[in-house]
Amino acid sequence: MPKHVRKGDMVMVRAGNQRGTVAEILAVLPEENRVIVKGVNIRTHHLKKSQTRPQGGILKQEAPIHMSNVSPVVDGKPTRVRFETKPDGSKTRVAVKGGKELHTLRAASKTSTKTSSKKK
C-alpha cells in the first residue's frame, strides 16, 4: 500500500497532545506504519553516570507516532493525498485540496525505440 507521507514533508499532527503542530518528518518507518516528526512526541531518557559519561545526563529524543495521525500540509492547511498516474507513465502524489503536485514517485517510463528502428 502506498504511503501518503515521505521524509522531508511538512505535516500537521491530527491527533494526540501535539494536535495542530506543523513540523517536518525526520524519518518514516514503513514496516511499523510510523513516522518521526521533528519536535513532536519528545521522550526523556535519564542517563546514569559512567566512565565514558561522568556527568550522566538527560537525553531528549523524538519518539515515533502512527502515520495515520499526520497529514501533509499544503498552503498552511492539512490535506489528503491522491495518487495519479499520468499518460506518460509517471506516478505522482497530488493534494486533494487544490490539486497541487507534492512529489513524483516514479518517473516517466522510457519507451523502447531500439526495436522499432531496426530494419533488415
PARO-327924 format. One record per residue (C-alpha): residue in three letters; x, y, z. Coordinates in nm, 2 decimals. Layout:
! residues N
NODE   res       c1       c2       c3
NODE   ALA        X        Y        Z
...
! end
This chain:
! residues 120
NODE   res       c1       c2       c3
NODE   MET     0.00     0.00     0.00
NODE   PRO     0.15     0.34    -0.09
NODE   LYS     0.22     0.58     0.19
NODE   HIS     0.08     0.93     0.19
NODE   VAL     0.38     1.09     0.36
NODE   ARG     0.76     1.09     0.29
NODE   LYS     1.08     1.21     0.47
NODE   GLY     1.11     1.58     0.45
NODE   ASP     0.73     1.65     0.41
NODE   MET     0.58     1.92     0.62
NODE   VAL     0.29     1.77     0.81
NODE   MET     0.02     1.86     1.06
NODE   VAL    -0.03     1.64     1.36
NODE   ARG    -0.40     1.55     1.37
NODE   ALA    -0.43     1.36     1.70
NODE   GLY    -0.27     1.35     2.04
NODE   ASN    -0.12     1.60     2.28
NODE   GLN     0.06     1.80     2.00
NODE   ARG    -0.26     1.82     1.78
NODE   GLY    -0.23     2.11     1.53
NODE   THR     0.15     2.12     1.53
NODE   VAL     0.31     2.17     1.19
NODE   ALA     0.66     2.02     1.16
NODE   GLU     0.89     1.82     0.92
NODE   ILE     0.91     1.44     0.90
NODE   LEU     1.26     1.32     1.00
NODE   ALA     1.21     0.95     0.93
NODE   VAL     0.95     0.71     0.80
NODE   LEU     0.93     0.36     0.95
NODE   PRO     0.72     0.18     0.68
NODE   GLU     0.73    -0.17     0.84
NODE   GLU     0.57    -0.02     1.16
NODE   ASN     0.35     0.24     0.99
NODE   ARG     0.51     0.51     1.20
NODE   VAL     0.68     0.84     1.14
NODE   ILE     0.92     1.05     1.35
NODE   VAL     0.82     1.42     1.34
NODE   LYS     1.06     1.70     1.45
NODE   GLY     0.97     1.83     1.79
NODE   VAL     0.67     1.61     1.84
NODE   ASN     0.63     1.33     2.10
NODE   ILE     0.95     1.41     2.28
NODE   ARG     1.06     1.14     2.53
NODE   THR     1.32     1.20     2.81
NODE   HIS     1.58     0.93     2.89
NODE   HIS     1.79     0.98     3.20
NODE   LEU     2.15     0.85     3.16
NODE   LYS     2.34     0.71     3.46
NODE   LYS     2.69     0.83     3.53
NODE   SER     2.96     0.61     3.38
NODE   GLN     3.33     0.63     3.30
NODE   THR     3.25     0.75     2.94
NODE   ARG     2.99     0.99     3.07
NODE   PRO     3.10     1.11     3.42
NODE   GLN     2.83     1.38     3.44
NODE   GLY     2.54     1.15     3.35
NODE   GLY     2.28     1.34     3.16
NODE   ILE     1.93     1.37     3.02
NODE   LEU     1.86     1.28     2.66
NODE   LYS     1.55     1.42     2.49
NODE   GLN     1.45     1.24     2.17
NODE   GLU     1.15     1.23     1.93
NODE   ALA     0.96     0.90     1.95
NODE   PRO     0.76     0.76     1.65
NODE   ILE     0.39     0.83     1.61
NODE   HIS     0.14     0.65     1.39
NODE   MET     0.13     0.75     1.03
NODE   SER    -0.25     0.80     1.04
NODE   ASN    -0.21     1.08     1.29
NODE   VAL    -0.04     1.31     1.04
NODE   SER    -0.15     1.49     0.72
NODE   PRO     0.06     1.67     0.46
NODE   VAL     0.03     2.05     0.47
NODE   VAL    -0.03     2.24     0.15
NODE   ASP    -0.07     2.62     0.17
NODE   GLY    -0.09     2.60     0.55
NODE   LYS    -0.38     2.36     0.56
NODE   PRO    -0.38     1.98     0.60
NODE   THR    -0.49     1.77     0.31
NODE   ARG    -0.54     1.41     0.20
NODE   VAL    -0.33     1.26    -0.08
NODE   ARG    -0.43     1.11    -0.41
NODE   PHE    -0.20     0.91    -0.63
NODE   GLU    -0.23     0.98    -1.00
NODE   THR    -0.07     0.81    -1.30
NODE   LYS    -0.01     1.04    -1.59
NODE   PRO    -0.03     0.94    -1.96
NODE   ASP     0.35     0.93    -1.99
NODE   GLY     0.36     0.66    -1.72
NODE   SER     0.48     0.88    -1.43
NODE   LYS     0.32     0.84    -1.09
NODE   THR     0.27     1.14    -0.86
NODE   ARG     0.13     1.23    -0.52
NODE   VAL    -0.13     1.50    -0.56
NODE   ALA    -0.31     1.70    -0.28
NODE   VAL    -0.68     1.65    -0.28
NODE   LYS    -0.74     2.02    -0.18
NODE   GLY    -0.62     2.24    -0.46
NODE   GLY    -0.47     1.96    -0.68
NODE   LYS    -0.11     2.07    -0.61
NODE   GLU     0.15     1.80    -0.71
NODE   LEU     0.35     1.70    -0.40
NODE   HIS     0.61     1.46    -0.53
NODE   THR     0.68     1.24    -0.83
NODE   LEU     0.71     0.88    -0.72
NODE   ARG     0.80     0.72    -1.05
NODE   ALA     0.95     0.90    -1.35
NODE   ALA     0.80     0.85    -1.69
NODE   SER     0.89     0.52    -1.84
NODE   LYS     1.12     0.53    -2.14
NODE   THR     0.97     0.37    -2.45
NODE   SER     1.20     0.13    -2.63
NODE   THR     1.27     0.28    -2.98
NODE   LYS     1.56     0.04    -3.05
NODE   THR     1.34    -0.25    -3.16
NODE   SER     1.12    -0.04    -3.39
NODE   SER     1.42     0.14    -3.56
NODE   LYS     1.59    -0.18    -3.66
NODE   LYS     1.54    -0.27    -4.03
NODE   LYS     1.68    -0.55    -4.22
! end
